Structure formats: structure tokens, C-alpha cells
Amino acid sequence: MKKTVISLAVATSLTLSFTSVQASTSANTSHHQSSEQKVLKKINAEKIYQDIAYLSKKPRVAGTEAEREAATFVQKRLSKLGYESAVEPFTFTGYTPAASFSLSVNGTSYSPTTFTYSTNGNVTAEIVDGGLGTKDNLANKDVTGKIVLVQRGTITFGEKVLNAAEKGAAAVIIFNNTDGELKGTLGGANDNYIPSLAVTKEEGEKILTSIQKGEKPSGTVKIEGAVVSERTSYNVTATKPSTFKKKGTNDIIVVGAHHDSVAGAPGANDDASGTAMVLELARVFKTLPTDTELRFVTFGAEEVGLLGSEHYVSELSEDEKNRIVGMFNLDMVGSRDAGDLVMNTADGTPNLVTELAQASSTRLNGSPTPFQAGGRSDHVPFAEAGIPAALFIHSPSEPWYHTPEDTLDKISKEKLQDVAEIVGTAIYDRSSPDQQGSSVKKKATFKAPHLYHEQDVK
């Protein structure tokens, strides 16, 4: 009997425990569903689409009048929604691509591409093999006054050029290590750069074979019309204070995207889609009660090295950095031709942003949005400052990434709706007055390998 009594007691305890868990889970689910509906019923992909239509009428290159117009549009839209918004200028060293460039080897013309921030020059000299262009590769080579042929890989394009210049080289040719055209940037202006061109893997290997045969090929590298100058770009900011002045959390959540594009690209997906989604989320949250400060920011000069977000983070006080519990970065979130939604974190580990978004995507779609390591967008400066941050992007990218074909007709309203719902409900899960969000685990500051030394992969 005693044993039976114990068994019944255990069974009763387990039953009560299970019932309690069920009740708790049911209550939690009910809380989320009720809370989420406040957000879901407000999100309108058509409004996002119309803002993309306006922003993607022409390229919005950082430092140009077109970028200033885009920033002004964003600021006016935020002001119309009732926010105190501001256009915040900052200066940077910009680059105008070469008007013309060419390469010939032993009298035969090649079809090179040029690097952003490469200098002008007209060099005719012997071409020598520089391996991967590392200091060790060039240590025992006589490259003075010569053109150095190096292969892509291991170190950045800028480092390859600087290493060759330090050894006295007159110009550099970098050839691809995979099929296709090589597009790249040296990462920023530098007075020590020398003229630099890129060629395909096939063309580079042809020149290398000639060198290895002892033929001492002669090349002519010519670049004209490149300009480096000081320019002005803009961040646009708007803040929604906590609805409850005395009972707020004192936390801050940042929602951001970049409004600039690359030259020649209307940038409908990259990144008018993210910019327009920031505007829509600002509209959605304007009338919702929140106990957390929400900041809506669009950044300038992302395409030339994350300059807008770096400037924004550099202007934050230590108190603000400590109070920001999450940064949601929206970049390329609407292309019909891209892959599935993923999140990128600068160090490849989860944080509050990924946890909130995985919880919301599981509730909305039945499975969590995956995350992986990834930089090259505006979440990186926040992560480097120890702030939980993640990039929302579809992977793989669309075929017309960074091309004139990145146009409005390629945008999917279904994808816009999906991302806005996931991000919007994740933010509200943490900022609603009755939120039951996760605790925040701050990380140490670090330096991420995020520089734009390769533009063909975001």
C-alpha cells in the first residue's frame, strides 16, 4: 500500500506539474498571439513597396545629390509620421571611378576591371609573378619598377597593392581565383596605392604561364580619370521614447538599414527594401505602447565601407551603448530571386536579436530563421561595440546584385511582408509593456573582418 501511495503521489505531482506547464505554455502562447496581432494587423507590404518605388528611381551613391535626396525623403516621411527626425551629415573620403582603363600584354589587349580607390597611372614594364601578394611572397623578389601579377586570396586587395608598392612596384594586376569577372575595392583611399587592375582567372593564368616559361612579358597598365575627394553623406534618425516615462525599461532597440546604393544600380533591393521597411516599422510602432526606446535609423555610405553606421556608433555615449539591447539590420530583404531569409551575426554566435527573431519566426512560420556568421553590413559596427546585432538578408543573393537590373519589378511583396512580420513581432516581443523577452548578454568589443575588399559577396 505504501508503495502504491507513493506512486499515486508521484503521478499526481507529475499530472499537476504537466497541467501547470500546459497552462503556462498556453498563457504564454496566448500572450504572444495577442501581442503579435497588434503588430501584424498594421504591417502593409504595399506601403513598403511604394516607398521602394520612389527610392529606386535612380542610383543613390554616397556623397551625391541623389543620396541627399533619398535621405531627405526618409526624414520627411518620418516627420510626417509624427517623429522628431533629423538628417545628420558626416564627411568621408569618396572615390569617382576611372573614366577609362586598359591593359595590354605583349601588344595583346585584355579586358580588365579596375578597383575602387585605385590611382591613375600609365605604366609600361615587365610583369613578374608575386604569388598571393603577401609580404613573404614578395620578400626575395626584385619588383622595383615592374608590374606585379598576384592572385586573389588570403589577404585583402588593398594589402596586396600596398605590399607591392612597398617593394617598389610600379603597378599591380590581380587575377581571380575562380571563374568570372573580378570586382573589388582597395577598401579606402591611401596615398601609397599604385595603379591596379583586375583580370579573370583565365587571363591571369595565361600571363603567369608566360612568366614561368621565362618569356618576361611586357605589360601596359593605364588608368585615367579616377578622383579621390572629401564628400558628405547622411544618416537619418528618429526616436520613439518609452510610452511610460516612469515604468520604462531604460533599454534601447535600434532598427536600421542603408539608403545608399552602388553606382549604376537603382538599388531596389539593395537597399531601398530595407530602408522602406524601416519606414514601415516606424509607422507601425508609432501608435503602439512600448516600454522601450525605439530608434529608427537609415545609414549613408554603407556601400563604401559601412561608414554611416560606423559614424553613428562612434557618436554613441557609453551609457547609450550599454542601454542598446539589440540592433536589427535590414539589408536586401525583398528580392523575389534571392534565396531564403537568414540572419548574419558578426561573430557567428547567437544573441538577443537572433533569439527574438527565431522565436517570432517559429510562431509565425513554424520554424526558426537560421543564423550564420556574416559581416559586410551595418550590424557590424554595433557588434564590434559589444551590442547584440544581426543582419536580416535573403541568401543566396539575387543574380542582379549590384547591377542596373536591381529594379522594382524584382521585388516580392510576400517576402517584404514575411520579414516585416518577423522583425516587427520580435521587436514588440521585447518592447511591449507586458513583454517577457530574454535577458541581454552583452559581449566584449572586438574587430570584425568586415571591410569591403570584395564587393561581389555581401
C-alpha positions as CSV (number, residue, x, y, z in Angstrom):
1,M,0.0,0.0,0.0
2,K,2.8,2.4,0.9
3,K,4.5,1.9,-2.4
4,T,1.2,2.4,-4.2
5,V,0.5,5.6,-2.2
6,I,4.0,6.9,-3.2
7,S,3.3,6.1,-6.8
8,L,0.0,7.8,-6.8
9,A,1.6,10.9,-5.1
10,V,4.3,11.0,-7.8
11,A,1.7,10.5,-10.5
12,T,-0.5,13.3,-9.0
13,S,2.6,15.5,-8.8
14,L,3.6,14.8,-12.4
15,T,0.0,15.4,-13.5
16,L,-0.2,18.7,-11.7
17,S,3.2,19.7,-13.0
18,F,2.3,18.8,-16.6
19,T,-1.0,20.7,-16.2
20,S,0.9,23.7,-14.8
21,V,3.3,23.6,-17.8
22,Q,0.4,23.3,-20.2
23,A,-1.3,26.2,-18.6
24,S,1.9,28.3,-18.6
25,T,2.6,27.5,-22.2
26,S,-1.0,28.2,-23.2
27,A,-0.9,31.5,-21.4
28,N,2.5,32.4,-22.9
29,T,1.2,31.5,-26.4
30,S,-1.9,33.5,-25.8
31,H,0.2,36.5,-24.7
32,H,2.3,36.3,-27.8
33,Q,-0.6,35.8,-30.1
34,S,-2.5,38.8,-28.6
35,S,0.7,40.9,-28.6
36,E,1.6,39.9,-32.2
37,Q,-1.8,40.7,-33.6
38,K,-1.3,44.4,-32.7
39,V,1.7,44.4,-35.0
40,L,0.6,42.0,-37.7
41,K,-2.6,43.8,-38.4
42,K,-0.7,47.1,-39.0
43,I,2.0,45.9,-41.4
44,N,1.3,46.7,-45.0
45,A,3.7,45.4,-47.7
46,E,2.1,47.7,-50.2
47,K,3.3,50.7,-48.3
48,I,6.9,49.3,-48.3
49,Y,6.7,48.6,-52.0
50,Q,5.6,52.2,-52.8
51,D,8.5,53.6,-50.8
52,I,10.9,51.3,-52.7
53,A,9.4,52.6,-55.9
54,Y,10.3,56.1,-55.0
55,L,13.7,55.4,-53.7
56,S,14.8,53.2,-56.6
57,K,14.1,55.7,-59.4
58,K,17.9,56.2,-59.7
59,P,21.2,55.2,-58.0
60,R,21.8,56.8,-54.6
61,V,25.6,56.8,-54.5
62,A,27.1,58.1,-51.2
63,G,28.1,61.7,-51.4
64,T,25.9,62.6,-54.4
65,E,22.8,64.7,-54.7
66,A,20.8,61.6,-55.3
67,E,21.8,60.2,-51.9
68,R,21.0,63.6,-50.2
69,E,17.5,63.5,-51.9
70,A,16.9,59.9,-50.5
71,A,17.9,61.0,-47.0
72,T,15.6,64.0,-47.2
73,F,12.8,61.7,-48.4
74,V,13.3,59.4,-45.4
75,Q,13.4,62.3,-43.0
76,K,10.2,63.8,-44.3
77,R,8.4,60.5,-44.2
78,L,9.4,60.0,-40.5
79,S,8.4,63.6,-39.7
80,K,5.0,63.1,-41.3
81,L,4.6,60.0,-39.1
82,G,5.0,62.3,-36.1
83,Y,8.6,61.7,-35.2
84,E,11.2,64.3,-34.4
85,S,13.6,63.2,-37.2
86,A,17.0,64.6,-38.3
87,V,19.3,64.3,-41.3
88,E,22.8,64.1,-39.8
89,P,25.7,64.8,-42.2
90,F,29.2,63.4,-41.9
91,T,32.2,63.6,-44.2
92,F,34.2,60.8,-45.8
93,T,36.8,60.4,-48.5
94,G,35.0,59.4,-51.6
95,Y,36.1,58.0,-55.0
96,T,35.0,58.6,-58.5
97,P,35.7,55.6,-60.7
98,A,38.2,55.9,-63.6
99,A,36.9,57.3,-66.8
100,S,39.0,54.8,-68.8
101,F,41.4,52.0,-68.1
102,S,43.2,49.4,-70.2
103,L,45.7,46.6,-70.1
104,S,47.8,45.1,-72.8
105,V,50.4,42.3,-72.5
106,N,53.0,41.9,-75.3
107,G,50.8,44.0,-77.5
108,T,47.6,42.0,-76.9
109,S,44.7,43.8,-75.3
110,Y,42.9,42.3,-72.3
111,S,39.6,43.2,-70.7
112,P,40.3,44.2,-67.1
113,T,38.2,45.8,-64.4
114,T,39.5,48.4,-62.0
115,F,39.5,48.6,-58.2
116,T,37.7,51.3,-56.3
117,Y,40.4,53.7,-54.9
118,S,43.0,52.6,-57.4
119,T,45.2,55.5,-58.5
120,N,45.7,56.9,-62.0
121,G,48.8,55.9,-64.0
122,N,50.3,54.9,-67.3
123,V,52.9,52.2,-66.7
124,T,54.8,50.0,-69.2
125,A,57.1,47.5,-67.6
126,E,58.0,43.8,-67.3
127,I,55.3,41.7,-65.5
128,V,56.6,39.5,-62.6
129,D,55.0,36.8,-60.5
130,G,54.1,38.0,-57.0
131,G,52.3,34.9,-55.8
132,L,49.4,35.9,-53.5
133,G,51.0,39.3,-52.9
134,T,51.9,38.7,-49.2
135,K,55.0,40.1,-47.7
136,D,56.5,36.7,-47.6
137,N,55.8,36.1,-51.3
138,L,57.5,39.3,-52.2
139,A,60.3,39.2,-49.7
140,N,63.0,37.9,-52.1
141,K,61.7,39.2,-55.4
142,D,63.0,42.2,-57.4
143,V,59.9,44.0,-58.3
144,T,61.2,47.6,-58.5
145,G,59.7,49.5,-61.4
146,K,57.8,46.4,-62.5
147,I,54.2,45.3,-62.8
148,V,53.4,42.6,-60.2
149,L,50.9,39.8,-61.1
150,V,49.2,38.4,-57.9
151,Q,46.4,36.0,-57.4
152,R,43.2,36.8,-55.4
153,G,43.1,35.2,-51.9
154,T,44.5,35.1,-48.3
155,I,44.7,38.9,-47.8
156,T,42.7,41.9,-49.0
157,F,43.2,43.5,-52.4
158,G,44.4,46.7,-50.6
159,E,47.1,44.8,-48.7
160,K,48.3,43.1,-51.9
161,V,48.7,46.5,-53.6
162,L,50.4,48.1,-50.6
163,N,52.9,45.2,-50.2
164,A,53.9,45.5,-53.9
165,A,54.2,49.3,-53.6
166,E,56.4,48.9,-50.5
167,K,58.8,46.8,-52.6
168,G,59.0,49.4,-55.3
169,A,56.5,48.0,-57.8
170,A,55.0,50.4,-60.4
171,A,51.6,48.7,-60.9
172,V,49.7,45.6,-59.9
173,I,47.5,43.1,-61.8
174,I,45.3,40.9,-59.6
175,F,43.7,37.8,-61.2
176,N,40.7,35.9,-60.0
177,N,40.9,32.5,-58.2
178,T,37.5,31.5,-59.6
179,D,35.7,31.8,-62.8
180,G,34.1,35.1,-63.7
181,E,34.8,38.8,-63.6
182,L,36.6,40.2,-60.5
183,K,35.0,43.3,-59.0
184,G,36.6,44.8,-55.9
185,T,37.8,47.8,-53.9
186,L,41.0,48.5,-52.2
187,G,39.0,49.4,-49.1
188,G,39.7,53.2,-48.8
189,A,41.9,56.0,-50.0
190,N,45.6,55.6,-49.5
191,D,48.4,57.8,-50.9
192,N,50.6,54.7,-51.1
193,Y,48.5,52.9,-53.6
194,I,49.8,52.3,-57.1
195,P,47.7,51.7,-60.3
196,S,45.9,48.4,-60.0
197,L,43.7,46.4,-62.4
198,A,41.9,43.0,-62.2
199,V,41.6,40.2,-64.7
200,T,39.9,36.9,-64.9
201,K,41.4,33.6,-63.7
202,E,41.9,32.5,-67.4
203,E,43.7,35.7,-68.3
204,G,45.8,35.7,-65.2
205,E,46.9,32.2,-65.6
206,K,47.9,32.9,-69.3
207,I,50.2,35.7,-68.1
208,L,51.6,33.5,-65.3
209,T,52.4,30.7,-67.7
210,S,54.3,33.2,-69.8
211,I,56.3,34.3,-66.8
212,Q,57.0,30.7,-65.7
213,K,58.4,29.9,-69.2
214,G,60.9,32.7,-68.8
215,E,59.4,34.9,-71.5
216,K,59.5,38.1,-69.4
217,P,56.2,39.5,-70.7
218,S,55.8,43.3,-71.0
219,G,52.6,44.9,-70.0
220,T,51.0,48.4,-70.1
221,V,48.6,49.4,-67.3
222,K,46.7,52.6,-68.0
223,I,44.1,54.2,-65.7
224,E,42.7,57.7,-66.2
225,G,40.1,59.9,-64.6
226,A,39.9,58.4,-61.1
227,V,39.2,61.1,-58.4
228,V,39.6,60.9,-54.6
229,S,37.9,63.8,-52.7
230,E,36.2,64.7,-49.4
231,R,32.4,64.2,-49.6
232,T,29.3,64.4,-47.4
233,S,27.0,61.6,-46.7
234,Y,24.0,61.4,-44.3
235,N,22.4,59.3,-41.6
236,V,18.7,59.8,-40.8
237,T,17.5,59.3,-37.3
238,A,14.1,59.2,-35.4
239,T,13.4,58.2,-31.9
240,K,10.3,56.8,-30.2
241,P,10.7,57.2,-26.4
242,S,9.2,54.8,-24.0
243,T,5.4,55.3,-23.7
244,F,5.8,55.0,-19.9
245,K,8.1,57.7,-18.6
246,K,8.4,56.2,-15.1
247,K,8.0,52.5,-15.8
248,G,10.1,52.1,-18.9
249,T,12.9,49.6,-19.1
250,N,15.6,52.2,-20.0
251,D,16.6,49.9,-22.8
252,I,17.0,50.9,-26.5
253,I,16.3,48.9,-29.7
254,V,17.7,50.2,-33.0
255,V,16.2,49.3,-36.3
256,G,18.4,50.2,-39.3
257,A,19.1,50.0,-43.0
258,H,21.3,51.8,-45.5
259,H,19.8,54.2,-48.0
260,D,22.8,54.5,-50.4
261,S,23.4,52.2,-53.4
262,V,26.3,51.4,-55.7
263,A,27.0,53.4,-58.9
264,G,24.8,52.4,-61.8
265,A,22.3,50.4,-59.6
266,P,18.9,51.7,-58.7
267,G,19.2,49.5,-55.6
268,A,15.6,48.5,-55.3
269,N,16.5,45.5,-53.2
270,D,20.0,46.8,-52.1
271,D,18.8,48.6,-50.0
272,A,15.7,50.5,-50.8
273,S,13.9,47.4,-49.5
274,G,15.5,47.7,-46.1
275,T,15.1,51.5,-45.9
276,A,11.4,51.3,-46.8
277,M,10.9,48.5,-44.2
278,V,12.4,50.8,-41.5
279,L,9.9,53.4,-42.5
280,E,7.0,50.9,-42.3
281,L,8.1,49.6,-38.9
282,A,8.3,53.2,-37.7
283,R,4.7,53.7,-38.9
284,V,3.6,50.5,-37.2
285,F,5.2,51.3,-33.8
286,K,4.3,55.0,-33.7
287,T,0.9,54.3,-32.0
288,L,1.8,51.1,-30.2
289,P,2.5,51.4,-26.4
290,T,6.1,50.4,-25.8
291,D,8.2,50.5,-22.6
292,T,11.5,50.5,-24.5
293,E,13.0,53.4,-26.6
294,L,13.0,52.6,-30.3
295,R,15.4,54.2,-32.7
296,F,14.8,54.1,-36.5
297,V,18.0,54.9,-38.4
298,T,18.9,54.8,-42.1
299,F,22.7,55.0,-42.8
300,G,24.6,56.6,-45.6
301,A,27.8,55.4,-47.2
302,E,27.4,51.7,-46.4
303,E,28.5,50.6,-49.8
304,V,31.9,52.3,-49.4
305,G,32.7,50.7,-46.1
306,L,29.9,50.9,-43.5
307,L,30.8,54.5,-42.9
308,G,27.4,55.7,-41.8
309,S,26.9,53.1,-39.2
310,E,30.5,53.4,-38.0
311,H,29.9,57.1,-37.6
312,Y,26.6,56.6,-35.7
313,V,28.2,54.1,-33.3
314,S,31.2,56.4,-32.7
315,E,28.9,59.1,-31.6
316,L,27.1,57.0,-29.0
317,S,27.9,57.6,-25.4
318,E,28.9,54.7,-23.2
319,D,25.6,54.9,-21.5
320,E,23.8,54.5,-24.8
321,K,25.9,51.6,-25.8
322,N,25.1,49.9,-22.6
323,R,21.4,50.6,-23.0
324,I,21.1,49.3,-26.6
325,V,19.9,45.7,-26.2
326,G,19.5,44.9,-29.9
327,M,20.2,46.2,-33.4
328,F,18.0,44.8,-36.2
329,N,19.7,45.5,-39.6
330,L,17.6,45.2,-42.7
331,D,19.6,44.8,-45.9
332,M,18.3,43.2,-49.1
333,V,15.0,41.9,-47.8
334,G,12.7,41.9,-50.8
335,S,14.1,40.2,-53.9
336,R,11.9,37.6,-55.5
337,D,15.0,36.0,-57.0
338,A,17.1,35.6,-53.8
339,G,17.1,32.6,-51.5
340,D,15.6,32.1,-48.1
341,L,15.7,34.5,-45.2
342,V,18.8,34.1,-42.9
343,M,20.4,36.2,-40.1
344,N,24.0,37.0,-40.0
345,T,25.9,37.9,-36.8
346,A,29.4,39.3,-36.9
347,D,30.9,36.6,-34.8
348,G,28.6,33.7,-35.8
349,T,27.1,33.3,-32.4
350,P,23.5,33.9,-31.2
351,N,22.4,37.0,-29.3
352,L,19.2,38.6,-28.2
353,V,18.3,39.7,-31.7
354,T,18.6,36.2,-33.2
355,E,16.8,34.7,-30.2
356,L,13.8,37.1,-30.5
357,A,13.6,36.6,-34.3
358,Q,13.9,32.8,-34.1
359,A,11.1,32.8,-31.6
360,S,8.9,35.0,-33.7
361,S,9.6,33.2,-36.9
362,T,8.8,29.8,-35.2
363,R,5.5,31.2,-34.1
364,L,4.7,32.7,-37.5
365,N,6.1,30.2,-39.9
366,G,6.6,27.0,-37.9
367,S,10.4,27.0,-38.0
368,P,13.2,29.4,-36.8
369,T,15.0,31.6,-39.2
370,P,18.6,30.2,-39.3
371,F,21.6,32.4,-38.5
372,Q,25.3,32.2,-39.5
373,A,28.5,34.3,-39.4
374,G,28.5,37.2,-41.7
375,G,29.7,40.8,-41.9
376,R,29.8,43.4,-44.7
377,S,26.7,45.4,-43.5
378,D,25.6,47.9,-40.9
379,H,25.2,45.4,-38.0
380,V,29.0,45.0,-37.7
381,P,29.9,48.4,-36.1
382,F,27.3,47.7,-33.4
383,A,28.5,44.2,-32.8
384,E,32.1,45.5,-32.6
385,A,30.9,47.8,-29.8
386,G,29.5,44.8,-27.9
387,I,25.9,45.5,-28.9
388,P,23.7,42.4,-29.8
389,A,23.1,42.8,-33.6
390,A,22.1,40.8,-36.6
391,L,21.6,41.3,-40.3
392,F,18.4,40.1,-42.0
393,I,19.0,39.1,-45.6
394,H,18.0,36.5,-48.1
395,S,20.6,34.0,-49.2
396,P,21.9,33.4,-51.8
397,S,21.7,36.9,-53.2
398,E,19.8,37.6,-56.4
399,P,21.7,37.4,-59.8
400,W,21.4,41.2,-60.3
401,Y,23.0,42.1,-57.0
402,H,25.0,45.4,-57.6
403,T,23.8,45.7,-61.2
404,P,21.5,48.1,-63.1
405,E,18.9,45.2,-63.1
406,D,18.2,45.7,-59.3
407,T,14.9,47.2,-60.1
408,L,11.4,47.5,-58.6
409,D,9.9,44.7,-60.8
410,K,12.2,42.2,-59.0
411,I,10.7,42.9,-55.6
412,S,8.4,40.4,-53.8
413,K,5.7,41.8,-51.6
414,E,5.3,38.4,-50.0
415,K,9.0,38.5,-48.9
416,L,8.6,42.0,-47.6
417,Q,5.6,41.1,-45.6
418,D,7.3,38.0,-44.1
419,V,10.4,39.8,-43.0
420,A,8.5,42.8,-41.6
421,E,6.3,40.4,-39.6
422,I,9.2,38.5,-38.2
423,V,11.2,41.6,-37.3
424,G,8.2,43.6,-36.1
425,T,6.9,40.9,-33.8
426,A,10.4,40.2,-32.5
427,I,10.8,43.9,-31.6
428,Y,7.4,44.1,-29.9
429,D,8.0,40.9,-28.0
430,R,10.9,42.8,-26.3
431,S,9.3,46.2,-26.1
432,S,5.6,45.7,-25.4
433,P,4.6,46.8,-21.8
434,D,3.9,43.2,-20.8
435,Q,6.9,41.8,-22.7
436,Q,8.6,38.6,-21.5
437,G,11.7,39.0,-23.5
438,S,15.0,37.3,-23.0
439,S,17.7,38.7,-20.8
440,V,20.5,40.5,-22.5
441,K,24.0,39.1,-22.7
442,K,26.4,41.9,-23.6
443,K,29.6,40.9,-25.4
444,A,33.1,42.2,-25.4
445,T,34.2,44.6,-28.1
446,F,36.1,43.2,-31.0
447,K,37.2,43.9,-34.5
448,A,35.3,42.0,-37.2
449,P,36.8,41.3,-40.7
450,H,34.1,43.3,-42.4
451,L,35.9,45.7,-44.8
452,Y,34.6,45.8,-48.4
453,H,37.6,44.4,-50.0
454,E,35.4,42.1,-52.1
455,Q,32.2,43.6,-53.4
456,D,30.9,40.6,-55.2
457,V,29.8,39.0,-52.0
458,K,27.7,40.7,-49.3
